[in-house]
Amino acid sequence: MCSIPITVIREAPFYLTWGSSISVQIVAINSVGYSVTTTTSTVSTGVVIVTYPDAPINIASLVNITYGNQIGITWSQGVQTGGSAIIDYRINYD
């Protein structure tokens, strides 16, 4: 197993952005030398660089549908999705 900090592939010389796909090849090394390089189809490939999305922005009340026991709220998606599509929102309230 190997882990590579995201900062390594997001900076020079790679400059990968959130949502970029990467494929890997692996070489085994011992005291005699190097193995043949794996093909990308031999290992799990298509790793996608993702992180948490930005919080929603432009939160506002929809006065025209706020009444009785109903509150209307609208918002816009944050600037960055973190590299993966937003699939849902959760509303927390006090």
MMTF fields as JSON, N, C-alpha, C and O atoms, coordinates in Angstrom:
{
  "mmtfVersion": "1.0.0",
  "mmtfProducer": "UNKNOWN",
  "numBonds": 375,
  "numAtoms": 376,
  "numGroups": 94,
  "numChains": 1,
  "numModels": 1,
  "chainsPerModel": [1],
  "groupsPerChain": [94],
  "chainIdList": ["A"],
  "bondAtomList": [4, 2, 8, 6, 12, 10, 16, 14, 20, 18, 24, 22, 28, 26, 32, 30, 36, 34, 40, 38, 44, 42, 48, 46, 52, 50, 56, 54, 60, 58, 64, 62, 68, 66, 72, 70, 76, 74, 80, 78, 84, 82, 88, 86, 92, 90, 96, 94, 100, 98, 104, 102, 108, 106, 112, 110, 116, 114, 120, 118, 124, 122, 128, 126, 132, 130, 136, 134, 140, 138, 144, 142, 148, 146, 152, 150, 156, 154, 160, 158, 164, 162, 168, 166, 172, 170, 176, 174, 180, 178, 184, 182, 188, 186, 192, 190, 196, 194, 200, 198, 204, 202, 208, 206, 212, 210, 216, 214, 220, 218, 224, 222, 228, 226, 232, 230, 236, 234, 240, 238, 244, 242, 248, 246, 252, 250, 256, 254, 260, 258, 264, 262, 268, 266, 272, 270, 276, 274, 280, 278, 284, 282, 288, 286, 292, 290, 296, 294, 300, 298, 304, 302, 308, 306, 312, 310, 316, 314, 320, 318, 324, 322, 328, 326, 332, 330, 336, 334, 340, 338, 344, 342, 348, 346, 352, 350, 356, 354, 360, 358, 364, 362, 368, 366, 372, 370],
  "bondOrderList": [1, 1, 1, 1, 1, 1, 1, 1, 1, 1, 1, 1, 1, 1, 1, 1, 1, 1, 1, 1, 1, 1, 1, 1, 1, 1, 1, 1, 1, 1, 1, 1, 1, 1, 1, 1, 1, 1, 1, 1, 1, 1, 1, 1, 1, 1, 1, 1, 1, 1, 1, 1, 1, 1, 1, 1, 1, 1, 1, 1, 1, 1, 1, 1, 1, 1, 1, 1, 1, 1, 1, 1, 1, 1, 1, 1, 1, 1, 1, 1, 1, 1, 1, 1, 1, 1, 1, 1, 1, 1, 1, 1, 1],
  "groupList": [{"groupName": "MET", "atomNameList": ["N", "CA", "C", "O"], "elementList": ["N", "C", "C", "O"], "formalChargeList": [0, 0, 0, 0], "bondAtomList": [1, 0, 2, 1, 3, 2], "bondOrderList": [1, 1, 2], "singleLetterCode": "M", "chemCompType": "L-PEPTIDE LINKING"}, {"groupName": "CYS", "atomNameList": ["N", "CA", "C", "O"], "elementList": ["N", "C", "C", "O"], "formalChargeList": [0, 0, 0, 0], "bondAtomList": [1, 0, 2, 1, 3, 2], "bondOrderList": [1, 1, 2], "singleLetterCode": "C", "chemCompType": "L-PEPTIDE LINKING"}, {"groupName": "SER", "atomNameList": ["N", "CA", "C", "O"], "elementList": ["N", "C", "C", "O"], "formalChargeList": [0, 0, 0, 0], "bondAtomList": [1, 0, 2, 1, 3, 2], "bondOrderList": [1, 1, 2], "singleLetterCode": "S", "chemCompType": "L-PEPTIDE LINKING"}, {"groupName": "ILE", "atomNameList": ["N", "CA", "C", "O"], "elementList": ["N", "C", "C", "O"], "formalChargeList": [0, 0, 0, 0], "bondAtomList": [1, 0, 2, 1, 3, 2], "bondOrderList": [1, 1, 2], "singleLetterCode": "I", "chemCompType": "L-PEPTIDE LINKING"}, {"groupName": "PRO", "atomNameList": ["N", "CA", "C", "O"], "elementList": ["N", "C", "C", "O"], "formalChargeList": [0, 0, 0, 0], "bondAtomList": [1, 0, 2, 1, 3, 2], "bondOrderList": [1, 1, 2], "singleLetterCode": "P", "chemCompType": "L-PEPTIDE LINKING"}, {"groupName": "THR", "atomNameList": ["N", "CA", "C", "O"], "elementList": ["N", "C", "C", "O"], "formalChargeList": [0, 0, 0, 0], "bondAtomList": [1, 0, 2, 1, 3, 2], "bondOrderList": [1, 1, 2], "singleLetterCode": "T", "chemCompType": "L-PEPTIDE LINKING"}, {"groupName": "VAL", "atomNameList": ["N", "CA", "C", "O"], "elementList": ["N", "C", "C", "O"], "formalChargeList": [0, 0, 0, 0], "bondAtomList": [1, 0, 2, 1, 3, 2], "bondOrderList": [1, 1, 2], "singleLetterCode": "V", "chemCompType": "L-PEPTIDE LINKING"}, {"groupName": "ARG", "atomNameList": ["N", "CA", "C", "O"], "elementList": ["N", "C", "C", "O"], "formalChargeList": [0, 0, 0, 0], "bondAtomList": [1, 0, 2, 1, 3, 2], "bondOrderList": [1, 1, 2], "singleLetterCode": "R", "chemCompType": "L-PEPTIDE LINKING"}, {"groupName": "GLU", "atomNameList": ["N", "CA", "C", "O"], "elementList": ["N", "C", "C", "O"], "formalChargeList": [0, 0, 0, 0], "bondAtomList": [1, 0, 2, 1, 3, 2], "bondOrderList": [1, 1, 2], "singleLetterCode": "E", "chemCompType": "L-PEPTIDE LINKING"}, {"groupName": "ALA", "atomNameList": ["N", "CA", "C", "O"], "elementList": ["N", "C", "C", "O"], "formalChargeList": [0, 0, 0, 0], "bondAtomList": [1, 0, 2, 1, 3, 2], "bondOrderList": [1, 1, 2], "singleLetterCode": "A", "chemCompType": "L-PEPTIDE LINKING"}, {"groupName": "PHE", "atomNameList": ["N", "CA", "C", "O"], "elementList": ["N", "C", "C", "O"], "formalChargeList": [0, 0, 0, 0], "bondAtomList": [1, 0, 2, 1, 3, 2], "bondOrderList": [1, 1, 2], "singleLetterCode": "F", "chemCompType": "L-PEPTIDE LINKING"}, {"groupName": "TYR", "atomNameList": ["N", "CA", "C", "O"], "elementList": ["N", "C", "C", "O"], "formalChargeList": [0, 0, 0, 0], "bondAtomList": [1, 0, 2, 1, 3, 2], "bondOrderList": [1, 1, 2], "singleLetterCode": "Y", "chemCompType": "L-PEPTIDE LINKING"}, {"groupName": "LEU", "atomNameList": ["N", "CA", "C", "O"], "elementList": ["N", "C", "C", "O"], "formalChargeList": [0, 0, 0, 0], "bondAtomList": [1, 0, 2, 1, 3, 2], "bondOrderList": [1, 1, 2], "singleLetterCode": "L", "chemCompType": "L-PEPTIDE LINKING"}, {"groupName": "TRP", "atomNameList": ["N", "CA", "C", "O"], "elementList": ["N", "C", "C", "O"], "formalChargeList": [0, 0, 0, 0], "bondAtomList": [1, 0, 2, 1, 3, 2], "bondOrderList": [1, 1, 2], "singleLetterCode": "W", "chemCompType": "L-PEPTIDE LINKING"}, {"groupName": "GLY", "atomNameList": ["N", "CA", "C", "O"], "elementList": ["N", "C", "C", "O"], "formalChargeList": [0, 0, 0, 0], "bondAtomList": [1, 0, 2, 1, 3, 2], "bondOrderList": [1, 1, 2], "singleLetterCode": "G", "chemCompType": "PEPTIDE LINKING"}, {"groupName": "GLN", "atomNameList": ["N", "CA", "C", "O"], "elementList": ["N", "C", "C", "O"], "formalChargeList": [0, 0, 0, 0], "bondAtomList": [1, 0, 2, 1, 3, 2], "bondOrderList": [1, 1, 2], "singleLetterCode": "Q", "chemCompType": "L-PEPTIDE LINKING"}, {"groupName": "ASN", "atomNameList": ["N", "CA", "C", "O"], "elementList": ["N", "C", "C", "O"], "formalChargeList": [0, 0, 0, 0], "bondAtomList": [1, 0, 2, 1, 3, 2], "bondOrderList": [1, 1, 2], "singleLetterCode": "N", "chemCompType": "L-PEPTIDE LINKING"}, {"groupName": "ASP", "atomNameList": ["N", "CA", "C", "O"], "elementList": ["N", "C", "C", "O"], "formalChargeList": [0, 0, 0, 0], "bondAtomList": [1, 0, 2, 1, 3, 2], "bondOrderList": [1, 1, 2], "singleLetterCode": "D", "chemCompType": "L-PEPTIDE LINKING"}],
  "groupTypeList": [0, 1, 2, 3, 4, 3, 5, 6, 3, 7, 8, 9, 4, 10, 11, 12, 5, 13, 14, 2, 2, 3, 2, 6, 15, 3, 6, 9, 3, 16, 2, 6, 14, 11, 2, 6, 5, 5, 5, 5, 2, 5, 6, 2, 5, 14, 6, 6, 3, 6, 5, 11, 4, 17, 9, 4, 3, 16, 3, 9, 2, 12, 6, 16, 3, 5, 11, 14, 16, 15, 3, 14, 3, 5, 13, 2, 15, 14, 6, 15, 5, 14, 14, 2, 9, 3, 3, 17, 11, 7, 3, 16, 11, 17],
  "groupIdList": [1, 2, 3, 4, 5, 6, 7, 8, 9, 10, 11, 12, 13, 14, 15, 16, 17, 18, 19, 20, 21, 22, 23, 24, 25, 26, 27, 28, 29, 30, 31, 32, 33, 34, 35, 36, 37, 38, 39, 40, 41, 42, 43, 44, 45, 46, 47, 48, 49, 50, 51, 52, 53, 54, 55, 56, 57, 58, 59, 60, 61, 62, 63, 64, 65, 66, 67, 68, 69, 70, 71, 72, 73, 74, 75, 76, 77, 78, 79, 80, 81, 82, 83, 84, 85, 86, 87, 88, 89, 90, 91, 92, 93, 94],
  "secStructList": [7, 7, 7, 7, 7, 2, 2, 2, 2, 2, 1, 6, 6, 6, 7, 7, 7, 6, 6, 7, 3, 3, 7, 7, 7, 7, 7, 7, 5, 7, 1, 1, 7, 5, 7, 7, 7, 7, 7, 6, 6, 6, 1, 7, 7, 7, 3, 3, 7, 7, 7, 7, 7, 7, 7, 7, 3, 3, 3, 3, 3, 7, 4, 4, 4, 7, 5, 6, 6, 5, 7, 7, 3, 3, 3, 3, 7, 7, 1, 7, 7, 6, 6, 1, 7, 7, 7, 7, 7, 7, 7, 7, 7, 7],
  "xCoordList": [0.838, 0.0, 0.89, 1.978, 0.395, 1.111, 0.086, -0.981, 0.393, -0.486, 0.343, 1.487, -0.255, 0.423, -0.404, -1.594, 0.21, -0.544, -1.101, -0.404, -2.331, -2.969, -2.147, -2.109, -1.491, -0.701, 0.388, 0.752, 0.916, 1.977, 1.464, 2.152, 0.271, -0.222, -0.981, -1.299, -1.273, -1.939, -0.935, -1.318, 0.348, 1.381, 2.313, 2.093, 3.346, 4.305, 4.923, 5.191, 5.156, 4.957, 3.598, 3.329, 2.735, 1.488, 0.335, -0.327, 0.078, -0.991, -2.363, -3.152, -2.652, -3.961, -5.036, -4.802, -6.201, -7.31, -8.265, -8.221, -9.137, -10.144, -10.985, -11.387, -11.246, -12.013, -11.151, -11.665, -9.839, -8.94, -8.86, -8.943, -8.7, -8.503, -7.027, -6.318, -6.562, -5.18, -5.14, -6.001, -4.159, -3.91, -2.497, -1.641, -2.258, -0.946, -0.351, -1.064, 0.953, 1.71, 2.664, 3.153, 2.932, 3.754, 4.913, 4.758, 6.087, 7.283, 7.748, 7.88, 7.995, 8.555, 10.082, 10.665, 10.719, 12.176, 12.707, 12.198, 13.737, 14.444, 15.947, 16.362, 16.759, 18.214, 18.783, 19.895, 18.046, 18.516, 18.163, 18.9, 17.045, 16.665, 15.178, 14.489, 14.708, 13.343, 12.497, 12.991, 11.212, 10.276, 9.838, 10.183, 9.078, 8.43, 7.353, 6.736, 7.131, 6.092, 4.725, 4.485, 3.821, 2.456, 1.798, 2.181, 0.818, 0.01, -1.089, -1.441, -1.622, -2.646, -3.894, -4.679, -4.099, -5.277, -5.079, -6.046, -3.849, -3.571, -3.954, -4.272, -3.929, -4.207, -5.507, -6.015, -6.031, -7.21, -6.815, -5.884, -7.506, -7.168, -8.369, -9.441, -8.172, -9.255, -9.574, -10.719, -8.574, -8.761, -9.112, -8.473, -10.116, -10.519, -10.177, -10.482, -9.549, -9.142, -10.361, -10.865, -10.825, -11.998, -11.77, -10.924, -12.523, -12.521, -13.933, -14.827, -14.146, -15.457, -15.837, -14.969, -17.131, -17.546, -17.564, -17.582, -17.559, -17.747, -19.183, -20.086, -19.376, -20.719, -21.573, -21.048, -22.887, -23.774, -23.647, -23.268, -23.971, -23.872, -25.219, -26.132, -25.324, -26.524, -27.796, -28.829, -27.72, -28.879, -29.868, -29.495, -31.135, -32.154, -33.503, -33.753, -34.358, -35.719, -36.609, -36.479, -37.504, -38.499, -39.782, -40.63, -39.911, -41.023, -42.376, -43.347, -42.442, -43.723, -44.278, -45.467, -43.449, -43.984, -43.759, -43.956, -43.345, -43.159, -44.427, -44.771, -45.113, -46.328, -46.699, -46.258, -47.503, -47.966, -46.826, -45.95, -46.839, -45.786, -44.804, -44.212, -44.623, -43.74, -42.786, -43.198, -41.515, -40.498, -39.847, -39.39, -39.806, -39.146, -37.715, -37.456, -36.797, -35.38, -34.803, -35.164, -33.917, -33.213, -31.717, -31.319, -30.89, -29.447, -28.839, -29.501, -27.575, -26.816, -25.698, -25.22, -25.301, -24.179, -22.924, -22.732, -22.058, -20.78, -19.918, -20.242, -18.838, -17.969, -17.374, -17.4, -16.84, -16.187, -17.02, -17.498, -17.193, -17.914, -16.998, -17.472, -15.699, -14.747, -14.363, -13.681, -14.793, -14.424, -15.47, -15.268, -16.58, -17.657, -18.98, -19.097, -19.966, -21.264, -21.926, -21.832, -22.594, -23.386, -24.61, -25.335, -24.842, -25.97, -27.129, -28.223, -26.909, -27.985, -27.566, -26.388, -28.528, -28.279, -29.022, -30.077, -28.479, -29.143, -29.327, -28.393, -30.526, -30.826, -30.846, -31.635, -29.982, -29.941, -30.62, -30.442, -31.381, -32.034, -32.155, -32.121, -32.296, -32.456, -33.879, -34.227],
  "yCoordList": [-1.171, 0.0, 1.243, 1.261, 2.253, 3.511, 4.635, 4.523, 5.693, 6.857, 8.065, 8.232, 8.888, 10.075, 11.285, 11.364, 12.215, 13.406, 14.154, 14.331, 14.584, 15.332, 16.555, 16.93, 17.179, 18.382, 18.087, 18.966, 16.861, 16.506, 16.562, 17.082, 16.038, 16.0, 17.259, 17.443, 18.121, 19.384, 20.503, 21.589, 20.25, 21.265, 20.851, 19.824, 21.643, 21.362, 19.982, 19.619, 19.216, 19.538, 19.089, 19.253, 18.526, 17.916, 18.899, 18.899, 19.737, 20.732, 20.119, 20.712, 18.955, 18.336, 19.086, 19.541, 19.208, 19.905, 18.894, 17.709, 19.368, 18.488, 17.893, 18.6, 16.615, 15.917, 15.275, 14.548, 15.531, 14.904, 13.405, 12.966, 12.638, 11.196, 10.887, 11.515, 9.921, 9.486, 7.973, 7.274, 7.478, 6.056, 5.807, 6.69, 4.609, 4.31, 3.065, 2.187, 3.01, 1.823, 1.563, 2.502, 0.297, -0.045, -0.935, -1.824, -0.68, -1.482, -2.0, -1.227, -3.302, -3.882, -3.804, -3.984, -3.533, -3.413, -4.287, -4.246, -5.082, -5.81, -5.631, -4.82, -6.376, -6.2, -6.571, -6.157, -7.341, -7.747, -6.721, -6.547, -6.048, -5.057, -4.757, -4.868, -4.373, -3.901, -4.92, -5.624, -5.001, -5.858, -5.143, -3.986, -5.857, -5.245, -4.303, -4.59, -3.206, -2.261, -2.856, -3.426, -2.721, -3.191, -2.351, -1.204, -2.924, -2.12, -1.489, -2.013, -0.389, 0.284, -0.566, -0.346, -1.537, -2.393, -3.455, -4.102, -3.645, -4.637, -4.147, -4.951, -2.859, -2.284, -1.498, -1.184, -1.19, -0.328, 1.032, 1.664, 1.473, 2.744, 3.668, 3.312, 4.83, 5.784, 6.426, 6.8, 6.556, 7.23, 8.684, 9.316, 9.215, 10.598, 11.398, 10.985, 12.533, 13.399, 14.204, 15.045, 13.944, 14.657, 15.15, 14.632, 16.134, 16.669, 17.134, 16.996, 17.676, 18.178, 19.363, 20.14, 19.509, 20.662, 21.94, 21.899, 23.068, 24.354, 24.426, 23.794, 25.19, 25.4, 26.158, 26.933, 25.936, 26.699, 28.206, 28.632, 28.986, 30.45, 31.072, 30.381, 32.36, 33.128, 32.581, 32.462, 32.248, 31.725, 32.87, 33.949, 32.615, 33.655, 33.03, 31.865, 33.815, 33.397, 33.653, 34.676, 32.724, 32.915, 33.383, 32.575, 34.67, 35.265, 34.873, 34.688, 34.749, 34.467, 33.076, 32.838, 32.147, 30.832, 30.531, 29.398, 31.544, 31.371, 31.832, 33.013, 30.878, 31.196, 30.0, 28.881, 30.228, 29.159, 28.304, 28.785, 27.04, 26.111, 25.781, 24.702, 26.672, 26.43, 27.592, 28.752, 27.286, 28.305, 27.991, 26.871, 28.971, 28.81, 29.318, 30.418, 28.511, 28.87, 28.56, 27.567, 29.412, 29.158, 29.361, 30.096, 28.717, 28.869, 28.47, 27.888, 28.793, 28.406, 27.463, 27.499, 26.627, 25.716, 26.526, 27.576, 26.051, 26.705, 26.713, 26.055, 27.446, 27.606, 26.266, 25.937, 25.496, 24.22, 23.042, 23.041, 22.045, 20.831, 19.833, 18.829, 20.087, 19.151, 18.05, 17.097, 18.172, 17.188, 16.127, 15.238, 16.196, 15.225, 15.982, 17.008, 15.483, 16.172, 16.23, 15.284, 17.344, 17.476, 16.569, 16.694, 15.67, 14.741, 15.051, 14.515, 15.906, 16.219, 17.389, 17.739, 17.977, 19.013, 18.628, 17.997, 19.003, 18.791, 20.146, 20.946, 20.408, 21.679, 21.453, 20.655, 22.153, 22.122, 23.38, 24.456, 23.262, 24.445, 24.305, 23.202, 25.45, 25.489, 25.85, 25.937],
  "zCoordList": [0.0, 0.0, 0.0, 0.575, -0.652, -0.734, -0.696, -1.3, -0.005, -0.059, -0.469, -0.046, -1.289, -1.807, -1.364, -1.669, -0.656, -0.244, -1.453, -2.452, -1.361, -2.448, -2.83, -4.001, -1.863, -2.173, -3.197, -3.978, -3.206, -4.155, -5.586, -6.464, -5.837, -7.218, -7.613, -8.788, -6.657, -6.977, -7.233, -7.667, -6.969, -7.16, -8.299, -8.94, -8.548, -9.622, -9.417, -8.272, -10.436, -11.85, -12.386, -13.576, -11.537, -12.007, -12.166, -13.203, -11.164, -11.187, -11.488, -12.224, -10.936, -11.17, -10.391, -9.271, -10.989, -10.345, -9.733, -10.062, -8.833, -8.244, -9.363, -10.287, -9.281, -10.298, -11.37, -12.22, -11.345, -12.314, -12.048, -10.901, -13.094, -12.961, -13.085, -13.872, -12.31, -12.433, -12.562, -12.027, -13.257, -13.378, -12.876, -12.944, -12.374, -11.818, -12.444, -12.931, -12.419, -12.778, -11.624, -10.997, -11.341, -10.186, -10.609, -11.446, -10.012, -10.249, -8.89, -7.942, -8.794, -7.568, -7.652, -8.721, -6.509, -6.469, -5.341, -4.221, -5.644, -4.586, -4.797, -5.625, -4.06, -4.145, -5.513, -5.844, -6.314, -7.631, -8.696, -9.667, -8.515, -9.518, -9.525, -8.511, -10.703, -10.889, -11.63, -12.511, -11.269, -12.004, -13.276, -13.515, -14.072, -15.218, -14.676, -13.65, -15.346, -14.938, -15.209, -16.274, -14.233, -14.448, -15.523, -15.755, -16.167, -17.079, -16.239, -15.182, -16.69, -15.901, -15.753, -14.831, -16.644, -16.512, -15.426, -15.022, -14.949, -13.917, -12.531, -11.655, -12.326, -11.008, -11.062, -12.139, -9.903, -9.86, -10.409, -9.908, -11.416, -12.048, -12.015, -11.524, -12.535, -12.617, -11.281, -11.024, -10.436, -9.166, -9.466, -10.307, -8.789, -9.001, -7.758, -6.639, -7.957, -6.859, -6.411, -7.155, -5.203, -4.707, -3.287, -2.557, -2.921, -1.566, -1.253, -2.089, -0.077, 0.289, -0.593, -0.989, -0.907, -1.707, -0.878, 0.352, -1.569, -0.898, -0.376, -0.925, 0.672, 1.221, 0.207, -0.593, 0.239, -0.639, -0.374, 0.717, -1.39, -1.294, -1.663, -2.115, -1.466, -1.832, -1.18, -1.838, 0.108, 0.823, 1.048, 1.508, 0.715, 0.856, 1.181, 0.875, 1.8, 2.109, 0.896, 0.224, 0.628, -0.429, 0.243, 0.621, 0.383, 1.124, 0.529, 1.263, -0.768, -1.417, -1.103, -1.317, -0.598, -0.214, 1.267, 1.706, 2.042, 3.481, 4.195, 4.177, 4.825, 5.577, 6.446, 6.182, 7.477, 8.355, 8.864, 9.582, 8.491, 8.938, 7.817, 7.821, 6.876, 5.731, 5.55, 5.583, 5.36, 5.104, 3.768, 3.539, 2.898, 1.604, 1.673, 2.16, 1.185, 1.188, -0.188, -0.819, -0.632, -1.888, -1.668, -0.765, -2.483, -2.411, -3.742, -4.602, -3.892, -5.079, -4.655, -3.521, -5.591, -5.328, -5.074, -5.688, -4.167, -3.915, -5.167, -6.156, -5.123, -6.288, -6.724, -7.91, -5.784, -6.109, -5.625, -4.491, -6.477, -6.076, -5.394, -4.861, -5.399, -4.821, -5.798, -5.421, -7.053, -8.062, -8.298, -9.125, -7.596, -7.755, -7.726, -7.056, -8.443, -8.505, -7.129, -6.347, -6.84, -5.615, -5.788, -6.775, -4.849, -4.983, -4.046, -4.224, -3.049, -2.116, -1.23, -1.161, -0.567, 0.438, 1.711, 1.653, 2.842, 4.128, 4.769, 4.82, 5.26, 5.905, 7.415, 7.921, 8.119, 9.574, 10.085, 9.513, 11.131, 11.682, 13.198, 13.743, 13.86, 15.315, 15.658, 16.835]
}
